[in-house]
Structures are given as structure tokens and as C-alpha cells.
Amino acid sequence: MIVSIIIPALNEAGRIGTAIERAWSAGADQVIVVDGGSDDETCQIASQSRCLLLNSQPGRATQQNAGAEQADGDVLLFLHADNWLAAGAVEQVRELLDDTAVQHGAFRQSIQARGFRYRLLEWGNARRVRRSGLPYGDQGIFVRRATFFEAGCFPDVPLMEDLILMRDLRASSWPRLLNGPIQVDPRRWQRHGVLRQTLRNWWLVRSYDRGVSLDQLATCYRRHDR
């Protein structure tokens, strides 16, 4: 079973080299970096590393879909540049997907910061997968290639492409949560505050469910490099 790890990147010069190395250590058979128009040294660093470097229009959905199109894997694992898997974690995916009834899943998080608030986030995010069947992108979503394309890939939207795809996938197959863990950089929570960032995320989802356009909501969601 071939597993391709796809990493969308935008101005991640400080992290992309390490992200690629850790993807290989996790057990990837292929590592693809899809740059969305970085104006730092992200592309230069990635081009000097062992990966397939692609360029696309910016947007996480667009970049991840571009990587999926070029991937050789039977399984696609989407990994943010500031997240990384424990060494050998990809083998957990292979073992799980030996069961042909399982189509997709994600990993338990380990947020790289001390404090009860972060442990509560880890617990809550794992509970969301188990109870609602909705892993988010920072949980290392993986899916069989055929299933991904049958679902229509990530929707071409500026925000919450992971939520929309997972809602479509759970209708036919419930996601599994692997122990991993996936290590998560706490930079967004530390920049905006744990409570504030969490409430903002909840508000974005609730607003979308009430019919607010994603283009409008995207104006309320700052990129990591701004």
C-alpha cells in the first residue's frame, strides 16, 4: 500500500525542510509539497529536499487537490507544514486500511505546548472525530485515493474545505481515529489566544451552517503569515 503525503505550503521557509524530513521519517512512500505562491525561500528549500515540488494557485483546497492529482499513492495523507507525525506513524494507516471497509481517518493530536487548555483542545478534537465523524485538517486527514476522487476532492472554497469534504465522506464511511500522534504547532492559538481562537473557529462553522458565504467568512480568518 503506497502512501503519499501531501503538504500545502505558503511562506513556510522556517518549517518546510523539517516538514519534509519528518514526513519521510513517518513512513511516507512519496512526499509532495505544493507551494501556493510563497515570496520567501520555501520553494528553494523544498527544491533542495527529497520531495516532488509543485506550484499552484494559492488556497489550501487548490494546493491539496493539485498534489493529489500528481500523487502515486493508493492513500493520500494531507499534512500541514506545521504539523508532523511520529516516526513510523504511516504504518498505522497501512494496518488500518487492511480492512477494506475503512476509507479514511485522522490522528490524535499532541499540541506542542504545556497547559491544561491544550490538553482540553486535544480531548475535544478527538471527541469531535469519534462523535461527529469530522476530523479537521490539522489532524492529518488520510483517505483512499479512489474514495477521494469519487467524493470530488476538496471543494474549491477559501475556507473549511476539510469540514465540507469530511461531511461528504462520513455519509458513506465513518472515519477512524489513529493514535499517531500528530504533533501540532501551537502558533495560531498562541498568537490569538486559546479561547479566542477556539471561539472564532466555532463561530465560523456555525455561521457557515447558517448560510453565511465562505468568501465573507474568509475575510475573518487570518493567514498564518499575516
N, C-alpha and C positions, 0 to 999 in steps of 0.2 A: 504494500500500500504506500503510494508516493504522497508525501505531504509537502505542499508548497506554502511557505509563509510569505504573506504579502504585507509590506509596510508602507503605508502612505506617509509622505513627509513634506513638510513645508517649513523652511528655516530651522532645521534641526541639526545644524553643524556640530553642536556640542554633544549630541547624543547618537547620531546616526551610525557612526563607526562601531560604537559599543552595541547598539541595537542589532546590527548585522552579525557581529561576533556571537552575541547571546542567542540569536535565532539558530545559528548552526549548533551551538552547544546544547540547545534544547532538543535537537534531533531532526531538524529540517532536512529534507532532501533537496529543496530548492529555496532560495531566498530572493525575493523580488522587492526592490524599492521603487516606488512610483512617486516622483517629485512633481509637485504642483506649482512650480514656478518660483523656487527659492531664490532669494537675492543674496544669500550668504554662501558658505562653502559646502553646503550639503551635498550637491551633485559631485563636486570634486572629491570629497571624502568617499562617497559611495562608489564612484568610478574606480577608486583605488582599492576597493574592498571586493571580497568574493561574493558578488551578487549580480543579478540582472537588473540594470538601471533603466527605468522607463521614464518618459516625461509625458505629462498630460495637462489638460486644463485643471485649474485648482478646484478643490472640492473633494471632501473625503469619499463621497459616493463615487464620483467620477474616477478618482485615482484608484480606488479599490477595484472597481469594475475593469479598468484598464489592466491592472495586474492580473485579475482572474482570467481575462482573455488570453494572456500570454503564458499562463501557468501550465506546467506539465502535470501537476498533481491530480490524483484521484480525490484528494481532500484539500480544501482551501482553508488556511488559518490566517485570519486578519489580525494584525498586531500593531498597536500604536507605537510610535517611535520612542515614547517614554514609558513603555511597559515592557517587561521581559519575563520569560518563562524560566522555571528552574531547569537545570541541566537534565536532559532526558525526558522532559515532560511530554514531548510529542509521542513517546511510546504509549503514554496513557490514551492518547487519541486512537492510535492503531489498535490497541487492545479493546477499547470500547466499540469501535466500528467493525470489529469482527462480527458483532451482532448486526446483521443486515437490516434489522428493524429500526436501528438508530440512525438518524440522518444528520443531526447537528447537536452542538452544545457549546460549552464555555468552561471557564476555570474559576475556582475560588480565588479571591483576591487577597493579597498581602500588601497593604498600603505602607510605604516606607516612611512611616512617621510614628512617633510614640504618642500615646494618649488614648483614653477611653473613647473619645469621639471617633477616632479612626477605626477602632475595633467595632464600634457600633455600625459604622458605614459598611465594613466588611460583612458583618452579620446580616444587615438589611439587604445588601445587594445579592448575597447568596439566597436569602429567603425569597427575594423577588423572582429569581430563576425557578426555584422549587415550586412556589405557589402560583406564580403568574406566567411562567414559561417565557420570560423576557430578559435574556441576557443583553447587556449593553456592550458597546464596542471596546470599552476598557477592561472587559473580562475575557478577551481573547476568543472571539467567536470563531468556531470552525464548522464547516459544512461540506458534505459530499459535493463534488463538482457538479454532477448531474442534477442534484437537487437544487443547487444554487441557480443554475441557468434555467431550470424548469420554473423556478419562482420568479424569474425575470430580473435577477441580480438586485443590487441595491437600487432603490428608486433614485432618479435624478433630482434630488432635492438638496437644499442648502443645509439642512439640519435634520437630525433624528432619522437618518437613513437606516440605522441599526434597529431602532424600535419598529419601524414600518416593516422591514424585512422579517424580523422575528415574529411579528404578529401574523404575517402570512405563513411562515413556516410552521408555527405551532398548531395551525389548523389541521395539519396532516400528521405531524410528528412532534411529540413533546421533547424539548431539549434536555440533555443530561449535563449535570454539573460535575466536573472533574476536580480532584483535589489540587492539582497543579503543584504549588500555587502560581498564579501570575502576579509578579511584583509590579506595583503601581507607583509611579512618581506622584507625590502629593502636591505638585506645584500649583495646580489650579485651586485646590482647597486652601493652600497656604497663602496664595495671592489674594483671594476674595473672602476667605473665612469659611470654615467648615459649614456652619449653619446657613450662612448667606448663600453659599454655592449650592447646597443641598436644596434649600427652599426655591432657589432660582430654577434648578432642574425640574423640581416638581411642578412649579408654575408653568414652565414651558410645555410639559406634557399635558397638563390639564387644559392649557389654552389651546393647544392643538386639537385635543379631543372635543373642545367646544366650538371648533371651526375657525380659529384664527389661522391665517395663512402662514406657511413656513417661511416665506420671504419676509413677512413682517416680523416673525419671531426671531429670525436670524440676525436682525439688527440689534437684538438684546443679548446676543451671545458673542462674547469677545474671543477672538483667536488667541492662542497661547502666546504669540509673538507680538501682541499689541498691548 
